[in-house]
Amino acid sequence: MILGLLLARAGLRVTVLEKHADFLRDFRGDTIHPSTITILRELGLRERFLDLPIHRVEALDVLISGERVSPLDFTTLPEPDDFLVLAPQRDLLNFLATESAAFPGYELRMRTAATGLLEEDGRIVGVRASGPDGEIELRAPLTVAADGRHSTLRPAAGFTPRGSGVPIDVLWFDLPVPADPPPPTLFALDGNGFALAIPRGDHWQGGYVIPKGGLDALKTAGLEEFHRRVTLTAPFLAPVIGAVDDWAQVKLLSVRIDRLERWHRPGFVCIGDAAHAMSPVGGVGVNYAIQDAVALANAVAAPLAAGTVPEGVLAAVQRRRERPVKRMQRLQRFVHARIAKAATGSGEPMPPLARRLLRAFLPILRPRITRLMGIGFLPEHVATPAAASGSPQQRAH
């Protein structure tokens, strides 16, 4: 959606395909990082977006073995984008769709799923798709697979991601806000488990980390045991965890980290989770996908206007974006190893000495941790100029 907006804004013809009839997906990444707010500001959309019913967060605590720590303070970031936003992803997507529709070259096709690629002489020249009017073909000088970690177009292009073992899964569930809530607390971690409590305005998104493939065993133990385990680690959830009274309210996120060795072919490129699935650690998946989109738009807008995108341009985008992705995924794997101890009850994830060192150095570390989570390793900025006037040019989809 961001890529389509940027290219349409540059005067190009763009078709975005969405297989569903709406954007009402449950439990998608709803964190909108300061770096994304900066991108919206550079597009002139920041204030209109902030007028939506969003939840601004300036700081987040964590609970480590019962001790409250404040590692994230977004007010340490450069103004004016010195806060995190929590908003349902459907609201962000609907907002982007509305703003993109103002450009004459933009087309959003709902209920239209890409089913395969069109190839001629070794070059991808478009997609086959299924929509309300049946099977169709859409041709374009550039096709972008932004269809997530279960991408249809990625294997059609002959790409297979290389995954790294992740020993955990996450259970997601909604909770009411307690009558006397603590300060906003991202997670609680101790030798018994790992629980999340992400503020969402009028409710919390709860989470609980389990060993990979451990849901059936937990269901066999029963909901009361699930409640006990959550509140053992996060006592502040005790007044509200009973709201989860049916396993149907609990959604499983199978955690994975993977990455393509090659993101592109002539006329084709993968971005976001289609190129590199991120774990929930840091909530950075949406942010890194948006950074990919901005970097790609910056690189391909001018070549598309001229008629075609040399594959070398797509390779340069991969080289640029692969560096921060690899660094973040290494960090996520490191965190997974600590979380796995808590998820299996096999030991304290942070011994007392480590906690004392964290307390001592936190004033120095806090701005760095906040920048890492809020902005990332290589923040992108909009360099795609807006078209002054005239008819749309080459098509991309």
N, C-alpha and C positions, 0 to 999 in steps of 0.2 A: 504493500500500500504506500509506504514512504517512497520507494523507488518509482512507482507509477506517478505519484504526485510530482516528484522532482523532474522526471522526464517530460511530463505534460507541461509543466511550468516552463520548461526550456523550449517549448514549441513543437515537441515531437508528438506523434500519434502513438497512443499506448492502449493496450487492452489488458486488463487484469481479470483473471479467471478465479472465481470462488465457487467451490463445488456445493456449498450449503446455500440455503435460501436466506440465511441471515447470519449474524456474527454472534449468536447466543451460545457460545461454548462455555462449559463449566471448567473451572480450575485451570485456566490458562494463566500465563505469567502476567500479573497485574501491576508489577512495579515499573514505574516510569522514572528512569534515573535522571539526575541533574544534567548529564551530557545530552540526553534526549530532549529535555526541556530547552537546552541551548539550541539544538537543531530547530526546534519549533520556533524559537525566537528569531533565528536567522532567516526563517521562512515567513516571518511576520504573523505567525499563528499563535504565539505564546499566550497572549492575553485572552484570546477567544477560547483556547483550550482550558485555561485556568478558570474560566467562567462556568465550566461544566461542574457537576456535583462530584468533586474529587476530594481526596483526603491528603492534606499536606503533612509531611513528617519531617521534623527538623533534627531529631535524634532518636536513636534506638539503643536500648539496653540489651544485655544478655545475662543469663543466670548460669553461672558455672559452679557446680557442686554447692548450690545454695547461696552463693555469693553474687550480688548484683554488680555488674561491670558495665561501663558506658563507653564502648569502643567506637561508636559511630555518631559523629556530630556534624551534620551537613552544613551548619552555619560556618564551619571552618573553610568551606569552599568559596571560590570567588563569587561575589554578587553579580547579577541578581538571582542566579540559578543555584541558590544555596539551600536546597531542600529536595526531598524525594516526594514523588506523588504516587499514591495508591489509587488506582481507578480500574474498574472492570475493563478488560481488554476490548470488549464489544463497544464500549463508549469511545475508546480511542479510535477503533477501526471505523465506526460510523462517522466520527468527526472527520477523519482523513478522507472518507468517501465523499462527504459533503463538500469539503474544501476542494478536492480534486475535480469534482463535477463542474467547477467554474471554468475549467480550461477546455477549449473546443476540441482538443485532440484526445481527451480522456474518455475511456469507455470501461465500465465495470460490469462484467457479466456474471450475475449470480446464478446459482443452480447449474453451473457449467464446469465440468471436471475435465481437466486434461487427462487423456488416456494413453497418449503415445507421442512420439516425435516424428516429424517429417524430415527426411534426409535425402540430399541429392549430392552426388559426387563427394561424399565424405563430410559434407557440411550440413548442420542442422538448419532447416529453413522454416520451421514452424512446428505447430502441434496439431494432433488430432484431439478432438474434445467431444464430450457428450453433454448436451444441454436440453432445454425445454423443447427445442425443435428437432431433436435427434442428433445424429452424428454430423459433425462439421470439421472443416480444416481451416486453420488460421495460419497465414504465412507472414513471416517477419524476418528482417536481417539479424535480429537478436532475440533469443528465447531465454528467459531467466527462470530457473527452477527455484522457487521460494516456498516449496510445498512441504517443508518440515522433515522431521526425522524419519517419517514413514513415506518418504517421497516416492511418487510414481514415476516422475521423469528421470530421476537419478539412475535407476537401473536401466531404463530405456536408453540412456546415453552410454551404458556399459560401465557405470561407476559403482564401486562397492566400497563403503566406508570401512576403515580399520578401527575397531573398537578397543577400548581398554577395559579390563575387568572392573566392575563397580560392585562392591559387596553389599549394597543397601538398596532398599526401595523406600518410598514415602507414602504414607496414608494421609489423605487430605479430607477435611471435614469442616463444616461451618459451626461456629459457636456464638451464642449471644455474649455481649459484653457484660462482665460481672458488675454488680451494683457498685462495688468499690474497687475499680480496676487499678493495677499497678501502673507505673510509667510504661510507655510503649516498649514491649519486650519482644525482640525478634525470635529468640529461642532460649530454651533451658537445656542444659547438658550436665550429666553427671555419670557416675559409674553404673547407673541403672537404666539410662536411656537418653533419648534426644527428642525433645518436643518443640514445636514451633507455635507461635501465636502472633500472626501478622495482623495488625490493625487494619480494618476496612471500614472505618466510619461507624456505621450502626451495628457492625458485627465483627467478629474475628475469623480469620481463616486459620484453623488449627491444623497442625501436622504432627505426625509421629513417625520416626524412622524405625524400620524393622530390617532384619537380615534379608538379603535377596531371596525371594521366593518364600518368605515366612508368613504370608497372609493366611494360608489355610490353617496352619498350626495355631495362629492367634484366634481365628474364628472358632476353632475347636475348643479353645480355652474359654471363650465366651466374652460378651460385652463387658461384664463386670470386671474381668481380669484386664481387659483393654483399658477401662476407666482407671483401674488401680495403677497400671504401669504408667499411664500418662501423668497422673497426679503425683506419683512417687517422685518423678523428675521435676514436674511443674506444678507445685502445690497451689499456685494462684489460679489454676484451671479447675480446681475441685468444685467450686460452686456452680460451674456451668457444663462440665463434661457430660453430665447426665442427659443433656439435650440430645446427645447422640444415642438414640435408643433403638436403632436398627442398622444393620450392616449396609443396607442400601444407601445410607447417608455417607458412607465412607468410600472414597475413590482412591484407587491404587495408581500411583505414578511409578512406573518401572524406570529406575534411574539408569542412565547410560551416558557414556562419553565416547564419542567417536569423531572421526575426521577423514575426509577424502584426501588421498594423496594428490589427486588432480581435480580441480574444480571446473575445468572448462574444456570445451572442444570448439572448433570453428563454428561460430553462430550460436553458441550455447554456454551458459555458466550457471553454477549453483551458488546460492548464498544462504546465510542463516543456518538453521538446523539441517537443511538439506546438504550443506557442506560440512557442518561441524555441530553435532549435538552436544549441548552443554548440560551439566548437571544443575540441580536447583541451588547449589551452593553460591551464595551471593546474589541470587536472583538476577543474574546478568544475561540470561539467554536472549530476552527480547532486546536488551540494549545492544548486544553484540550483533544481532541480526540487523538492527537499524543502522549501526555503524557500517556494516557491509554494504547496505543499500546506498548510503551516502557516498562511500568510496567508489562504488560502481557507477553511480550517476555522474560523479565528478569526472570519471575516466571516459565514459562512453558517449556522453551527450554530443560532443563535437563530432566524433567519428560517425555516429548515427545520422547526424544532420548532413554529413557528407555522403552517406550512402551505405557504409558498411563498417564493421568493427574488426580490425585486425586481431588475430588471436593473441598476438603479443600484448595488446592492451589488457585483455582478460587475464593473461598470465601475470601481468604487473599488479593487477588488483589482488589476485591470490597471494602473491608475495607480500604485499603490504598488509593484508588482513590476517594472513596466516601467523605472523609473528605474535600479535597480541592474543590470538586465539590459543596458540600453543602455550603461552605463558600462563594464561588463565586456567587452561585445562590441567597443567601441571600443579597449579595451586589447588584446584578442586580435588585432584587425586590425593594430594597430601592431607586435605581436610577429611576426605572420605575415610582414610585410614584411622583417623582419630574418632570419627563418628561411629565407625564400625565397632570399635571397642565398647562404646556406650550401647549400641543397638543389640549387641550380644551379651551385655552384662559381664564382659571379660576384663574389666579394669577401668580405673580412672583415666579419662582421656587427657586430663591435665593435672599432674601431680601438684601437691602443695607448693613445692619450690617454684614450679613454673607459674603458678598463680601469683605468688609473691613477686616474681620478676615482672609479670604482666602489670600488676598494680604499680610497681615502681617506675616502669618505663611507659605506661599508658599515656601520660601527658605528651610525650614525644611521639609515640606511635599513632595516637588518635587521628591527627590530620592525615597521616599517610594511609592508614587503613580506610578512612573515609574517602579519600581521593581514589584509592584503588577500587572500592566498591561503587562509588558514585560516578566516576568519570572513566576509569579503566586505564589500560596501558597505552592505548593509542586513540584518543578521541578524534573523531572526524568532524569536519566543518563543511558547510554547504559552499561549494565553489562553482556550482552549476548556475549560470546566469539565467534570469527570467527572460523569456522572449518578449520583445517590445510589442510586436504586433505581427499580423500576418497569419497565413493558414498553417496548420500543422504539417510537419515534414514526415520523415520516415517513421515507420511503425516498429514498436518493440512490444513484446508481451512476455 
